[in-house]
Amino acid sequence: MARAVSTRRTVVFTIAAWIIALILFFPILYTIITSFKSETEAIQGFGIVPSGTVESYAAVQAQSNYFKFFLNSVIISVGSTLLALLVAVPAAWSMAFSPTRRTKDILMWMLSTKMMPAVAVLVPIYLIFRDTGLLDSRVGLTVMLTLINLPIVIWMLYTYFREIPGEILEAARMDGASLWGEIVYVLTPMAVPGIASTMLLNIILAWNEAFWTIRLTTTNAAPLTAFIASFSSPQGLFWAKLSAASTLAIAPILIMGWFSQKQLVRGLTFGAVK
């Protein structure tokens, strides 16, 4: 009897999970389908079966150089991730293994900065970037995205590092390991799953960032989020072309997420079971 109840519960949870997954995936599916419609078909709604035309993709590529935007997204996302790790690993190590009375307060303060509306600091950030020559530059956008995502990166690494026994690091110190050697040769290899999942998450967050990328770039350093926004004009929205641009922008990150999902889940559950 108990086994039958457990089986029914598993079936119900599985069906519920599929329903939720389909609901979450529906906007992406709708976008992909619309991208293969003509503009006339796109205006008529979801019920129209797409004709399978690729004219929207051809128009998008003719209007903008997709690969330029793609390259900017890759450089900015990967660059901001590596820079964030360079700062976050020592910071998380310090707070995890040498905590003070204010450590938790500092962590909460860092996290609270994510709750501030970005538009509240738009003007001073814009003026700083203008006066320092960082507007519409890859370096400026890389630094900006690093600062935006740094609190999350530190929090995640801090959580992972807390699961590593401190006795291992003490043993390394007794064997003569320097501070740098302790972090690079002892701590980092043990936290590879957590660091990898943090990198993947930060790349996704940086890739999808739209508010700052649209407002701090124009042409030279514009990533794919600005590429999508360029298909919104005063004349109206061209839904088929906008969907084609969106599909081209999200395809790389979807493919990366698909192939790295096991590593991401492994990292997010790192230390959950001892």
C-alpha atoms as one frame of an Amber mdcrd trajectory, in Angstrom:
protein
   0.000   0.000   0.000   2.749   2.441   0.990   4.644   1.589  -2.170   1.560
   2.317  -4.320   1.073   5.665  -2.593   4.738   6.508  -3.135   4.461   5.590
  -6.825   1.356   7.767  -7.293   3.074  10.652  -5.525   6.098  10.291  -7.804
   3.862  10.318 -10.888   2.001  13.413  -9.681   5.235  15.271  -8.913   6.683
  14.280 -12.300   3.619  15.517 -14.168   3.609  18.743 -12.153   7.299  19.263
 -12.894   6.716  18.806 -16.637   3.790  21.228 -16.589   5.846  23.878 -14.791
   8.777  23.305 -17.147   6.535  23.685 -20.217   5.005  26.883 -18.811   8.462
  28.333 -18.209   9.687  27.231 -21.646   6.611  28.548 -23.491   7.908  32.133
 -24.019  11.101  30.756 -25.570   9.113  28.377 -27.763   6.802  31.211 -28.810
   9.796  33.368 -29.725  11.413  30.627 -31.810   8.162  29.862 -33.665   7.505
  33.544 -34.343  10.994  33.974 -35.762  10.058  31.639 -38.630   6.966  33.655
 -39.555   6.559  36.580 -41.867   5.693  39.920 -40.278   2.071  39.490 -41.369
   1.847  36.055 -39.762   3.538  37.291 -36.598   0.963  40.044 -36.113  -1.901
  37.539 -36.408  -0.811  35.697 -33.253   0.369  32.322 -32.009  -2.340  30.291
 -33.722  -0.931  30.814 -37.183   1.313  27.942 -38.268   4.637  29.432 -39.337
   5.448  29.255 -43.022   9.010  28.289 -42.165  10.483  31.348 -43.807  13.941
  32.543 -42.768  13.495  36.021 -44.219  13.555  37.526 -40.710  16.963  36.000
 -40.018  18.268  37.290 -43.347  16.888  40.762 -42.605  18.415  40.750 -39.129
  21.856  39.816 -40.430  21.589  42.364 -43.246  20.641  45.129 -40.812  23.237
  44.342 -38.122  26.479  42.416 -37.840  25.398  39.641 -35.456  28.904  38.262
 -34.954  30.208  41.625 -33.729  27.550  41.707 -31.005  28.160  38.029 -30.241
  31.896  38.595 -29.817  31.232  41.537 -27.490  28.910  39.382 -25.368  31.502
  36.618 -25.092  34.340  38.979 -24.148  32.268  40.942 -21.638  30.622  37.897
 -20.021  33.787  35.822 -19.715  35.916  38.830 -18.768  33.555  39.963 -16.011
  33.340  36.399 -14.697  37.119  35.971 -14.465  37.529  39.401 -12.870  34.765
  38.640 -10.353  36.433  35.338  -9.429  39.786  37.076  -9.014  38.218  39.300
  -6.353  35.663  36.885  -4.907  37.858  33.856  -4.202  40.173  35.644  -1.715
  37.213  37.548  -0.220  35.157  34.381   0.270  38.202  32.534   1.650  38.784
  35.280   4.205  35.174  35.357   5.384  34.817  31.571   5.420  38.023  30.679
   7.282  38.894  33.886   9.140  35.493  35.281  10.109  35.048  38.288  12.398
  32.099  39.649  14.322  31.165  41.742  11.294  31.434  39.039   8.623  27.715
  38.292   8.458  26.924  42.002   8.463  29.277  42.528   5.528  27.694  39.647
   3.623  24.196  41.022   4.218  25.329  44.499   3.182  26.764  43.159  -0.070
  23.561  41.290  -0.805  21.449  44.352   0.012  23.131  46.257  -2.825  21.324
  43.926  -5.258  18.007  45.214  -3.905  18.695  48.800  -4.957  16.959  49.849
  -8.203  19.589  50.263 -10.901  17.907  53.392 -12.238  18.611  55.123  -8.912
  22.342  55.279  -9.697  22.097  55.578 -13.473  23.007  59.265 -13.665  26.152
  59.170 -11.455  27.376  55.949 -13.082  26.827  57.420 -16.545  28.702  60.615
 -15.626  31.597  58.621 -14.142  31.854  56.494 -17.284  31.658  59.587 -19.495
  34.376  61.457 -17.611  36.706  58.436 -17.479  36.259  57.546 -21.146  34.653
  54.172 -20.400  31.403  54.769 -22.274  30.836  52.284 -25.089  33.933  50.286
 -24.191  34.369  46.609 -23.410  36.564  47.444 -20.426  33.932  49.708 -18.892
  31.113  47.223 -19.383  33.260  44.373 -18.057  33.983  46.330 -14.879  30.319
  47.303 -14.511  29.027  43.740 -14.837  31.722  42.539 -12.442  30.535  44.974
  -9.785  26.884  44.079 -10.373  27.365  40.326  -9.948  30.195  40.359  -7.399
  27.904  40.093  -4.315  26.264  36.929  -5.677  29.631  35.415  -6.630  31.079
  36.077  -3.157  27.974  34.673  -1.466  28.047  31.477  -3.508  31.777  30.906
  -3.019  31.465  31.673   0.691  28.752  29.013   0.966  30.899  26.448  -0.863
  34.051  27.230   1.114  32.183  26.850   4.397  31.600  23.197   3.522  35.337
  22.491   3.297  36.855  21.357   6.621  39.171  23.992   8.012  41.475  21.278
   9.322  42.675  20.609   5.772  43.898  24.172   5.403  45.502  24.024   8.846
  47.373  20.898   7.797  48.562  22.692   4.652  49.860  25.575   6.785  51.712
  23.144   9.051  53.354  21.670   5.962  54.639  25.118   5.050  52.064  26.211
   2.470  51.961  29.954   1.861  48.704  31.900   1.741  48.777  31.874  -2.040
  49.573  28.157  -2.141  46.776  27.436   0.331  44.222  29.136  -1.892  45.508
  27.941  -5.266  46.714  24.401  -4.541  44.470  23.294  -1.670  41.238  25.272
  -1.529  40.549  25.816  -5.218  40.871  22.153  -6.352  38.541  21.041  -3.557
  35.935  23.647  -4.526  36.069  23.089  -8.304  32.366  22.075  -8.600  31.266
  25.159  -6.677  33.580  27.491  -8.581  32.477  26.030 -11.923  28.771  26.479
 -11.136  29.458  30.020  -9.938  31.243  30.786 -13.201  28.382  29.396 -15.260
  25.794  31.355 -13.313  27.797  34.582 -13.572  28.230  34.133 -17.334  24.469
  33.682 -17.699  23.734  36.761 -15.582  26.266  38.867 -17.502  25.027  37.580
 -20.870  21.411  38.493 -20.046  22.109  41.906 -18.477  20.187  44.502 -20.465
  19.736  47.639 -18.354  23.394  48.693 -18.158  24.505  47.283 -21.507  21.901
  49.325 -23.379  22.605  52.551 -21.484  26.400  52.423 -21.375  27.043  51.326
 -24.962  26.076  52.431 -28.452  27.997  50.611 -31.176  31.579  49.600 -30.368
  30.991  47.462 -27.251  27.286  46.705 -27.660  26.484  43.053 -26.749  23.564
  40.921 -27.870  21.101  42.562 -25.472  21.675  45.843 -27.317  21.408  43.873
 -30.571  17.862  42.852 -29.606  16.912  46.367 -28.508  18.004  47.774 -31.877
  14.971  46.152 -33.512  12.585  48.308 -31.492  11.926  51.525 -33.397   9.552
  54.527 -33.276   7.755  53.002 -36.258   6.703  50.070 -34.072   7.808  46.565
 -33.226   8.611  44.166 -36.033   7.720  40.978 -34.186   9.220  38.461 -36.587
  12.548  40.278 -36.827  12.564  40.942 -33.080  11.930  37.234 -32.433  14.694
  36.244 -34.854  17.133  38.598 -33.109  16.088  37.255 -29.697  16.523  33.658
 -30.857  20.016  34.406 -32.151  20.869  36.116 -28.858  19.637  33.379 -26.516
  20.733  30.384 -28.605  24.395  30.376 -27.456  23.546  30.618 -23.761  20.803
  27.982 -24.088  23.226  25.575 -25.753  25.864  26.241 -23.091  23.317  25.727
 -20.334  22.112  22.488 -21.897  25.582  20.946 -22.114  26.671  22.202 -18.685
  23.489  21.447 -16.740  25.014  18.455 -14.925  28.002  20.521 -13.819  25.687
  23.352 -12.750  23.468  21.082 -10.665  26.505  19.343  -9.190  27.984  22.657
  -8.170  24.752  24.044  -6.740  24.394  20.950  -4.548  28.066  20.905  -3.583
  28.365  20.122   0.116  24.642  19.405   0.532  25.296  15.795   1.537  28.172
  14.840   3.810
